[in-house]
Amino acid sequence: METFGLEALGIINPSAVYRNLTPAQLTEHALRRGEGTLSNTGALVVKTGKYTGRSANDKFIVDTPAVHDEIAWGAVNRPIEKQAFESIRSKVLAYLQGRELFVFDGFAGADPKYTQAFRVITELASQNLFIHQLLRRPTAEQLRDFSADYTILAAPGFKCIPEIDGTRSEAAILVNYEERQVVICGTQYAGEIKKSVFSVMNYVLPKQGVFPMHCSANIGKAGDTAVFFGLSGTGKTTLSADPNRKLIGDDEHGWADDSVFNFEGGCYAKCINLSPEGEPEIYNAIRFGALVENVVMDENTREFDFDDDSLAVNSRVGYPVEYIPNAELSGMSQSVPKTVIFLTADAYGVLPPISKLSRNQAMYYFVSGFTSKVAGTEIGITEPVPTFSTCFGEPFLPLDPSVYANMLAEKVEKSGAHVYLVNTGWNGTGKRMKLSYTRAMITAALTGELENAGFVTDPTFGVQVPTAITGVPSELLIPENTWEDKAAYHESCRKLARSFAENFKKYTHMSPDVVAAGPKVD
């Protein structure tokens, strides 16, 4: 039996090893093994059990002398001793002996100058189908000469014992940058594999002068590139899907000196409340070859109920980018961004729907990574709650935020890109900004119309606000105009400004000029 070199990892007695099977073969194995069922569209549907999202508290980085001084240790990047990592890894390897194993050898990074090779070994055929569709798939020639830069072991059936293993729960995501290995156990949620790849790229690429980004990206007919940063619910995927522009990717990219390139070869989209009218591209991508997680399905008709969140609010589907019409299948552009957009959904109703940022403001709002939760969306939330995620991707950034912020500033300055903050959230009317208006604002930014507009300075946030945009009512562009109660408007401004200032105190490596570029706090 061919084992494809697994002995080097300590796996010496598997019952079978399957390498780089096709989606059809992996689907067959998953069905044979009882891992899931087929929907009426042909997609493989699985339930991931206890873990239906990333388990952020269970992620650790192995603390070794080679990386100790590089990692921004803290609540996100928790250390684990090398001895504890080796103990858990040895147990996982013992657990995998005598089992069927599925191997995917592939790549992250569409630009060949910066590609990293990943070997992903999974206990489940369904997880292997997921990563086959999410990463960049090798040619037959590349597969013959394949040599992994990093190896990921995914064994959801192995459960840690916190009291013995030094973990926080039965699940663990252990990243060893020195040995170039990741061990994932106790959780079947496939997103842990995807985000482990992202965490590796966020560590490797800055050393090569490439700015890693948690963003979507597209390219216009003239070859002009744009990138869209934003946390969940801000419209990153929706707004980058433009019929007049080709989608490079929806989530993870690198900004090199002469290109923007997708790390992945697929997409991982939310399914809750999905509809053919609202997001037809994602809806139509749920077909044979896709992996669907935790979506309720009628047992008889095999039809999905995307509105039912009884299995998970964070229901997901993974599919190859080829399933999206108008995708740039090379995964890269031959130009650097001319437009950078930060998306936020401000429930306070005080951020302008679109505004232009200076260099220092761009660094400030990038590092802040702001959005907000709306009153009434969760139990106990009676007023807007600010949410900050460093650099729009805090859980996946091993280095200090200043590293990524400085790279953004350098890339923007060198490319001459314009940076805009776009609020897809609310204003004083209590209503969310219409998608058609936001699209008109994005179009104005992409075409250069916005640069010719007149601007005024927002007194609290200091950003430059346009006074007229084609297709957008002018009264909506200035937030204060939408509030009847001006005193309430100013109080909401103060609340949000104070939240920004308080959050930014933890960034001790940022320059005074960047700190001063934040909102003005009374």
C-alpha positions, -999 to 999 in steps of 0.1 A, spaced: 0 0 0 13 34 -10 17 57 21 31 88 3 57 94 30 35 95 60 61 74 79 82 106 82 54 120 105 52 89 126 22 74 109 33 38 102 2 17 102 -27 33 84 -54 10 71 -55 29 38 -41 62 25 -59 82 -2 -41 111 -18 -56 139 -38 -88 122 -47 -113 139 -69 -144 156 -54 -165 127 -67 -143 101 -51 -141 120 -18 -179 124 -18 -183 86 -23 -160 78 6 -178 103 28 -211 87 20 -197 52 25 -183 62 59 -216 78 70 -201 112 73 -230 130 56 -257 129 30 -265 144 -4 -288 173 -9 -312 176 -38 -286 198 -55 -259 171 -51 -239 189 -24 -225 168 5 -241 179 38 -225 172 72 -232 181 108 -201 192 127 -215 185 162 -205 205 192 -182 229 173 -200 248 146 -175 277 144 -139 285 152 -129 277 187 -108 308 194 -100 299 230 -86 266 220 -59 279 196 -23 279 208 11 288 193 41 267 203 65 289 222 100 281 210 132 302 211 131 306 173 98 324 173 93 337 208 104 373 201 84 375 169 49 365 182 25 391 197 16 370 228 -16 378 245 -53 367 247 -53 358 210 -18 343 206 -17 320 236 16 301 241 19 263 247 51 246 256 69 225 230 67 195 253 29 198 256 26 201 218 48 170 212 27 151 238 -6 159 221 8 153 186 21 119 196 -13 110 210 -30 121 178 -5 101 157 -12 70 178 -50 77 174 -46 78 136 -28 44 134 -49 17 117 -74 43 103 -82 54 68 -64 87 60 -71 112 34 -42 134 21 -45 166 1 -13 181 -13 -18 216 -26 -9 253 -24 -18 286 -8 -9 317 -28 -17 322 -65 14 342 -72 41 315 -78 68 338 -63 51 335 -29 33 301 -30 34 279 1 29 241 -3 6 225 23 1 188 30 -33 184 48 -39 150 64 -75 144 75 -93 117 93 -125 125 74 -131 123 37 -155 153 40 -128 175 55 -105 165 27 -132 175 2 -134 208 19 -97 217 17 -94 202 -18 -120 229 -29 -106 257 -7 -69 255 -15 -52 258 -48 -52 224 -66 -19 211 -81 -14 199 -116 -3 163 -122 33 175 -127 32 196 -95 19 166 -76 47 144 -88 73 168 -75 54 179 -44 73 189 -13 53 204 16 63 236 33 38 230 61 18 200 73 -16 201 89 -31 171 108 -68 172 114 -82 145 137 -116 156 150 -122 122 166 -93 126 191 -104 145 222 -79 162 245 -81 159 283 -75 194 296 -63 183 330 -36 161 313 -29 179 280 -29 215 292 -56 226 268 -88 245 276 -112 218 263 -113 186 243 -105 207 211 -71 221 203 -56 240 174 -18 240 178 4 259 154 41 251 155 59 277 133 93 263 139 85 228 129 60 240 103 32 218 116 -4 224 127 -23 199 147 -61 202 149 -81 178 171 -115 176 188 -134 197 163 -149 189 130 -155 225 119 -136 227 86 -130 264 90 -102 256 115 -81 241 86 -87 271 64 -78 296 90 -47 277 101 -35 281 65 -43 318 68 -24 321 101 7 305 85 5 329 55 2 359 80 35 347 95 54 338 64 46 366 39 56 397 58 92 383 58 90 383 20 77 419 18 41 408 11 12 423 30 -13 395 39 -49 407 40 -82 394 54 -102 409 25 -120 403 -7 -106 416 -40 -117 422 -76 -104 436 -108 -119 460 -133 -120 458 -171 -90 482 -173 -70 460 -150 -75 482 -119 -76 463 -86 -96 470 -55 -96 453 -21 -124 452 5 -117 447 42 -145 441 66 -158 419 94 -187 396 92 -220 413 83 -205 444 67 -209 433 31 -174 422 21 -185 393 -1 -216 410 -14 -200 443 -25 -169 427 -41 -192 405 -63 -197 431 -90 -210 421 -125 -187 447 -140 -156 434 -123 -139 400 -119 -137 384 -85 -102 375 -75 -113 360 -42 -136 366 -12 -115 363 19 -76 360 19 -51 378 -3 -15 390 -5 -4 425 -17 30 421 -34 50 448 -52 34 439 -85 3 419 -78 -26 411 -56 -31 373 -53 -57 350 -37 -44 326 -11 -72 302 -19 -89 284 -47 -123 284 -33 -149 302 -11 -163 296 23 -197 314 26 -223 317 52 -257 301 45 -280 315 71 -310 332 54 -294 325 20 -318 332 -10 -315 331 -48 -326 368 -49 -302 381 -23 -270 362 -31 -275 342 -63 -238 334 -68 -235 316 -34 -270 300 -37 -261 285 -71 -227 273 -60 -243 248 -36 -241 218 -59 -221 186 -64 -186 191 -52 -196 216 -25 -194 208 13 -223 222 33 -220 224 71 -249 225 96 -277 235 73 -311 220 81 -323 198 53 -357 180 48 -349 142 52 -373 133 24 -370 160 -3 -334 169 6 -342 205 2 -324 231 24 -341 254 49 -315 282 50 -337 302 75 -335 274 101 -307 281 125 -314 252 149 -281 235 140 -260 266 138 -263 303 130 -229 300 114 -240 275 88 -215 274 59 -207 261 24 -173 255 8 -169 254 -29 -143 261 -56 -141 296 -70 -149 282 -105 -185 279 -92 -188 317 -92 -195 333 -125 -172 362 -135 -143 349 -113 -107 355 -122 -95 319 -123 -58 328 -122 -64 340 -87 -44 372 -91 -41 406 -108 -11 420 -124 -15 453 -107 -15 467 -72 -47 482 -57 -58 517 -66 -87 515 -42 -88 503 -7 -121 500 11 -127 494 48 -163 482 54 -181 487 87 -216 485 99 -221 513 124 -252 507 145 -246 541 163 -257 558 131 -229 584 132 -202 573 108 -205 588 73 -217 563 46 -184 569 28 -154 590 37 -118 595 25 -89 587 49 -55 601 52 -24 579 56 -25 580 94 -63 576 95 -60 546 72 -36 530 97 -58 539 126 -91 525 112 -73 495 98 -58 486 131 -91 493 149 -111 469 126 -144 483 138 -180 472 133 -209 470 158 -237 448 170 -272 461 168 -295 464 198 -319 435 199 -298 411 178 -286 392 210 -301 388 244 -290 416 267 -280 440 239 -301 471 244 -279 496 226 -252 494 199 -221 474 210 -188 483 194 -168 453 181 -131 456 172 -110 430 155 -74 441 149 -66 446 113 -99 431 104 -85 396 113 -72 396 149 -76 358 155 -52 350 126 -24 375 131 7 361 149 28 393 146 23 427 163 -5 448 146 21 475 139 38 451 114 6 448 93 -4 485 97 31 497 85 29 474 56 -5 488 46 9 523 48 39 515 28 19 497 1 -7 525 -1 20 552 -3 39 533 -30 8 525 -51 -9 559 -47 -41 540 -37 -71 559 -23 -85 546 10 -121 549 20 -142 540 50 -176 528 40 -204 525 65 -230 499 54 -248 502 87 -273 527 100 -280 565 102 -303 588 122 -334 575 104 -329 541 122 -327 524 88 -298 506 73 -282 522 42 -298 508 10 -275 484 -8 -281 503 -41 -268 535 -25 -237 517 -11 -230 502 -45 -233 537 -61 -207 550 -35 -184 521 -42 -187 527 -79 -179 563 -75 -147 553 -55 -137 528 -81 -142 550 -111 -125 580 -96 -156 602 -95 -152 605 -57 -119 622 -61 -135 651 -79 -162 656 -53 -163 684 -28 -155 673 7 -162 685 43 -144 673 74 -164 653 100 -159 672 133 -157 640 154 -140 615 132 -118 639 112 -125 620 79 -132 637 46 -169 634 36 -181 639 0 -210 663 -4 -224 648 -36 -223 613 -53 -243 603 -84 -272 581 -74 -271 589 -37 -294 615 -20 -270 642 -7 -288 645 26 -277 609 35 -240 617 30 -237 638 62 -249 617 91 -260 647 113 -286 656 86 -304 623 92 -309 630 129 -339 650 141 -325 650 177 -291 668 173 -282 664 210 -287 626 207 -265 626 175 -237 643 193 -240 620 223 -238 590 200 -207 605 184 -190 609 218 -199 573 228 -184 558 197 -153 581 198 -146 570 234 -149 534 224 -123 538 196 -100 557 220 -103 531 247 -97 502 223 -67 518 208 -48 521 241 -37 485 238 -17 492 206 15 503 223 37 501 192 17 526 171 32 561 165 18 592 181 8 605 147 -14 574 141 -29 577 176 -38 614 169 -55 604 137 -84 588 156 -117 603 166 -117 634 187 -128 626 223 -143 654 244 
